[in-house]
Amino acid sequence: MKLPCILIALFCGLCSGSIERRIRPNEGTIFEWLGSILLPATTTTTSTPVVATTSTTTRRTTTTSSTTSSTSTTTSRTTVANFPIERDCVTCRCGLINTLYKIVGGQETRVHQYPWMAVILIYDRFYCSGSLINDLYVLTAAHCVEGVPPELITLRFLEHNRSHSNDDIVIQRYVSRVKVHELYNPRSFDNDIAILRLNQPVDMRHHRLRPICLPVQSYNFDHELGIVAGWGAQREGGFGSDTLREVEVVVLPQSECRNGTTYRPGQITDNMMCAGYISEGGKDACSGDSGGPLQTTFDEQPGQYQLAGIVSWGVGCARPQSPGVYTRVNQYLRWLGSNTQGGCHCMPYPEEDY
């Protein structure tokens, strides 16, 4: 998406689209997990032909009303620092939800239930969501930030109600660098993934804030239950939600997504995944959910979440035969490892388990 388009969408409130979900694979070892994010990067390509989407295929950026924009009391930006790769990192665990603080077909979440959720503001207007993956980086969809200068982007963590922000709780950061995947295709949405580097780290010792776990390389997530969280519209064509909402969806096998839906041959690449309910529809991501997480739990840790997918695109919202489409995160673990240097990672298991 080019910058003029973003500016028009932000000031006119005309951007609309559908939002998709991600799928979750089978479990692997902690050594696979560590290796997958620390090994050198390799180029991600598709093994299936890319087919351009039609005019009915939409990104899942937001349509905002004048009453739902987030506000900020900060008026100056912190000077960007180049953090060294070696830093003193605290011991912490990723993917743990907050259970003490209380989407289409979905429900409102408890306050700060998913503590990795990030509100992405462009020109101080809500545009997309993202997921904190360590103390220095947020993962989102490429179509949310392509062509946007980093100095125009603000991130807000521990936000629940965008129209009644609590600035005593909300943690705000600016963006020092935007890294869009080199092979991102804005027509097909292949490789729809981007990394945002914070202008300064967040404190992993905070009692409410924590990152989501990255998935293991070998997972495929077929038939897994996933949760999509976001501030998107609750119905097709509607405005975004003031409060963070969640919806439960089923991750579909790749063959079912390619052959049992309205999507054309070659449209669903190996870098994508589908989630939803093919026959009945009714539950889906929607406009405004773009860039947010499709999250699933670890089999052995039911209350601990991993980032299976990123809300990317879809046809309408919650339509039968048109499940949401997500960026498959475990296709990009080496790319993430080489582009998130300097960040402190939290581990998926207690330190004594290693």
C-alpha positions in Angstrom: 0.0 0.0 0.0 1.5 3.4 -0.9 1.5 6.3 1.5 -1.1 8.5 -0.4 -3.6 5.6 -0.1 -3.0 5.4 3.6 -3.4 9.1 4.1 -6.7 9.1 2.2 -7.9 6.1 4.2 -7.0 7.7 7.5 -8.5 11.1 6.9 -11.6 10.0 5.0 -12.3 6.8 6.8 -12.8 4.9 3.6 -10.5 1.9 4.1 -12.4 -1.3 4.5 -11.6 -5.0 4.1 -11.8 -8.4 5.5 -9.6 -10.1 8.1 -8.3 -13.6 8.2 -7.0 -16.1 10.7 -4.0 -18.3 11.1 -3.5 -22.0 11.7 -1.5 -24.0 14.2 0.8 -26.9 13.6 1.9 -29.9 15.7 4.4 -29.6 18.6 8.2 -29.8 18.4 10.9 -29.6 20.9 12.2 -26.5 22.7 15.5 -27.0 20.8 13.6 -26.7 17.5 12.0 -23.5 18.7 15.4 -22.0 19.8 17.1 -23.1 16.6 14.4 -21.8 14.3 14.8 -18.3 15.6 18.6 -18.2 15.9 19.8 -19.8 12.7 20.8 -17.7 9.7 18.1 -16.4 7.5 17.0 -18.0 4.2 14.8 -16.5 1.6 11.1 -17.5 1.8 9.5 -18.3 -1.5 6.3 -19.9 -2.6 6.0 -23.4 -4.1 2.6 -22.6 -5.6 1.8 -20.1 -8.4 0.7 -16.7 -7.2 -2.6 -15.5 -8.5 -3.6 -11.8 -8.1 -6.7 -11.3 -6.0 -9.9 -9.8 -7.4 -11.7 -6.6 -6.4 -13.7 -8.5 -3.9 -10.6 -9.5 -2.0 -9.8 -7.0 0.7 -7.1 -6.2 3.2 -8.3 -6.1 6.7 -7.3 -2.6 7.7 -9.7 -0.4 9.6 -12.7 1.8 8.8 -12.7 4.3 11.7 -15.4 6.6 12.9 -14.5 10.0 14.4 -15.3 8.8 17.9 -13.0 5.7 18.1 -9.5 7.1 17.4 -6.9 6.6 20.1 -5.3 9.6 21.8 -1.9 10.3 23.0 -0.5 12.7 25.6 3.1 12.4 24.5 4.3 15.2 22.3 7.9 14.4 21.6 9.7 11.4 20.4 12.6 9.7 22.1 15.9 9.7 20.2 16.4 6.4 18.5 19.2 4.3 20.0 21.1 1.5 18.2 21.0 -1.2 20.9 23.9 -3.7 20.9 23.1 -7.3 20.1 24.4 -8.5 23.5 22.2 -7.1 26.3 21.3 -8.1 29.8 18.0 -9.9 29.4 15.6 -10.7 32.2 14.3 -14.3 32.7 10.7 -14.4 31.4 8.1 -16.6 29.8 6.2 -15.8 26.6 2.6 -16.5 25.6 1.1 -16.4 29.1 -2.3 -14.6 29.2 -3.4 -12.4 32.1 -6.2 -14.2 33.9 -6.6 -11.7 36.8 -7.8 -8.8 34.7 -10.9 -8.8 33.5 -14.5 -9.7 16.2 -17.3 -11.0 14.1 -19.2 -13.6 16.0 -16.9 -12.9 18.9 -16.9 -11.4 22.4 -15.1 -8.7 24.4 -11.9 -9.9 26.1 -11.0 -9.4 29.7 -8.9 -6.3 30.2 -5.2 -7.0 29.2 -6.1 -10.7 28.6 -3.7 -10.9 25.7 -0.8 -8.7 26.9 1.2 -8.8 23.6 -1.5 -6.9 21.7 -0.3 -3.7 20.1 -2.4 -0.9 18.7 -0.8 0.6 15.6 -1.5 4.2 15.0 -0.6 6.2 11.9 -0.8 9.9 12.2 -2.4 9.1 15.6 -5.3 7.3 14.0 -6.0 3.6 14.7 -5.1 1.6 11.6 -4.0 -2.0 12.4 -2.9 -4.3 15.2 0.4 -6.1 15.9 1.9 -8.6 18.3 4.9 -8.0 20.6 7.4 -10.9 20.1 10.2 -9.7 22.3 11.1 -6.5 24.2 12.1 -4.6 21.1 10.0 -5.8 18.1 6.4 -6.1 17.0 5.1 -8.3 14.2 2.3 -7.2 11.9 1.1 -7.4 8.3 3.1 -5.8 5.5 0.0 -4.2 4.0 -0.4 -2.2 7.2 2.9 -0.4 7.0 4.3 -0.7 3.5 5.5 2.7 2.4 4.8 4.4 5.8 7.8 6.3 7.2 8.5 5.0 10.7 8.2 8.4 12.3 4.5 8.4 11.5 3.8 5.2 13.4 3.0 5.0 17.1 2.5 1.8 19.1 0.3 1.4 22.2 0.4 -1.6 24.5 -2.0 -2.6 27.3 -4.8 -0.8 25.5 -8.3 -2.2 25.9 -10.8 0.5 25.2 -9.5 2.8 22.5 -12.1 5.5 23.2 -11.2 5.6 26.9 -7.5 5.1 27.1 -5.9 4.9 30.6 -2.6 6.7 30.1 -1.5 5.6 33.5 -1.5 2.0 32.3 -0.9 2.2 28.6 2.7 1.9 27.4 3.5 3.9 24.3 6.5 3.5 21.9 7.5 5.0 18.6 9.0 3.1 15.7 12.6 3.4 14.7 12.5 1.0 11.7 10.0 -0.7 9.5 11.1 -4.0 7.9 8.6 -5.2 5.2 9.4 -8.7 3.8 11.5 -8.4 0.6 9.1 -10.6 -1.4 5.9 -9.1 -0.2 3.4 -9.0 -3.1 0.6 -6.3 -2.6 -1.6 -7.9 -5.3 -1.6 -11.4 -4.0 -0.7 -10.7 -0.3 2.0 -13.3 -0.4 4.7 -12.8 2.3 2.3 -10.3 4.0 4.6 -9.8 7.1 6.5 -6.9 8.5 8.6 -6.1 11.6 8.5 -2.9 13.6 11.5 -2.0 15.8 10.6 0.0 18.9 12.5 3.3 19.6 13.3 1.8 23.0 12.6 -1.6 24.6 9.7 -2.3 26.8 10.3 -3.7 30.3 9.7 -7.5 30.4 9.5 -7.3 34.2 6.2 -5.4 33.9 3.5 -7.5 35.7 1.0 -7.2 32.8 3.0 -6.8 29.6 4.6 -9.9 27.9 5.3 -11.1 24.4 3.6 -14.0 22.6 5.7 -17.1 21.7 6.8 -17.7 18.2 5.7 -21.1 16.8 7.9 -24.1 16.2 9.1 -24.6 12.6 7.5 -28.1 12.3 3.9 -27.2 13.3 1.1 -27.3 10.8 -1.9 -26.4 13.0 -4.4 -28.4 11.0 -7.8 -28.7 12.8 -6.5 -26.7 15.8 -8.7 -24.1 17.5 -7.3 -20.6 17.3 -8.2 -17.2 18.7 -8.2 -14.1 16.6 -8.0 -10.9 18.7 -8.5 -7.3 17.5 -10.3 -4.0 17.4 -11.9 -4.7 14.1 -15.5 -4.4 12.9 -18.1 -6.8 14.3 -19.9 -7.1 11.0 -19.0 -6.6 7.3 -19.1 -3.0 6.4 -19.1 -1.8 10.1 -16.8 0.4 12.0 -14.0 -0.9 14.3 -14.7 -1.9 17.9 -13.7 0.4 20.7 -12.8 -2.6 22.9 -10.5 -5.5 22.2 -12.6 -8.5 21.1 -11.8 -12.2 20.4 -13.3 -14.9 18.2 -12.5 -18.7 18.1 -11.9 -20.2 14.7 -10.7 -23.6 13.4 -7.5 -23.8 11.3 -8.2 -25.6 8.0 -5.9 -28.1 6.3 -4.2 -26.5 3.3 -5.9 -28.9 0.9 -9.3 -27.9 2.2 -8.6 -24.2 2.0 -7.4 -24.5 -1.6 -10.1 -26.9 -2.9 -13.2 -26.4 -0.7 -13.6 -22.7 -0.8 -14.3 -19.8 -3.2 -10.5 -19.2 -3.6 -9.0 -19.8 -7.0 -6.2 -22.3 -7.8 -2.9 -20.9 -6.7 -4.4 -18.1 -4.7 -3.6 -19.7 -1.3 0.2 -20.0 -1.2 2.4 -22.1 1.1 3.0 -18.9 3.1 -0.7 -18.6 3.9 -3.2 -20.4 6.1 -7.0 -20.4 6.4 -9.1 -20.4 9.5 -12.8 -20.3 10.0 -15.9 -22.3 9.3 -16.4 -23.1 5.7 -20.0 -24.3 5.6 -21.7 -21.8 8.0 -19.3 -18.9 8.2 -20.3 -16.6 11.0 -17.0 -16.2 12.8 -14.0 -14.3 11.3 -11.6 -11.5 11.5 -12.9 -8.3 9.8 -12.0 -4.8 8.8 -9.6 -3.3 11.4 -8.1 -6.7 12.5 -5.3 -6.6 10.0 -1.9 -7.4 11.4 -3.3 -8.9 14.6 -2.6 -12.5 15.8 -4.1 -15.8 15.1 -3.0 -17.5 18.3 -3.1 -21.1 19.5 -2.1 -22.8 22.7 0.7 -25.3 23.1 -0.6 -28.8 23.6 1.3 -29.3 26.9 0.6 -25.7 28.1 -3.1 -25.0 27.6 -2.8 -21.4 28.9 0.2 -20.5 26.9 -0.1 -19.0 23.4 2.0 -19.1 20.2 1.6 -16.9 17.2 0.4 -19.2 14.4 -0.7 -16.5 11.9 -1.1 -12.8 11.2 -4.5 -11.5 10.0 -4.0 -10.7 6.3 -6.9 -10.8 3.8 -10.3 -12.3 3.0 -13.4 -12.0 0.9 -15.9 -10.0 3.0 -16.2 -11.0 6.6 -17.4 -14.4 8.0 -19.0 -15.5 4.7 -19.6 -19.2 4.0 -17.0 -20.8 1.8 -14.6 -17.8 2.3 -12.6 -18.4 5.5 -10.1 -15.8 6.7 -6.5 -16.0 5.3 -3.5 -15.5 7.5 0.3 -15.2 7.0 1.8 -18.5 8.2 4.4 -17.3 10.8 6.5 -20.4 11.0 7.5 -20.0 7.4 9.5 -16.9 8.5 11.4 -17.9 11.6 14.9 -17.6 10.2 13.9 -14.3 8.5 12.6 -13.1 11.9 15.8 -14.3 13.6 18.0 -12.3 11.3 15.9 -9.1 11.5 15.2 -8.9 15.2 18.7 -8.6 16.5 19.1 -6.9 19.9 15.8 -8.0 21.2 15.5 -10.0 24.5 13.3 -13.2 23.9 11.2 -14.7 26.6 11.2 -18.5 26.6 8.1 -20.8 26.2 9.0 -23.0 29.2 10.5 -22.3 32.7 14.3 -21.9 32.7 14.7 -25.1 34.7 13.1 -27.2 31.9 16.0 -26.5 29.4 
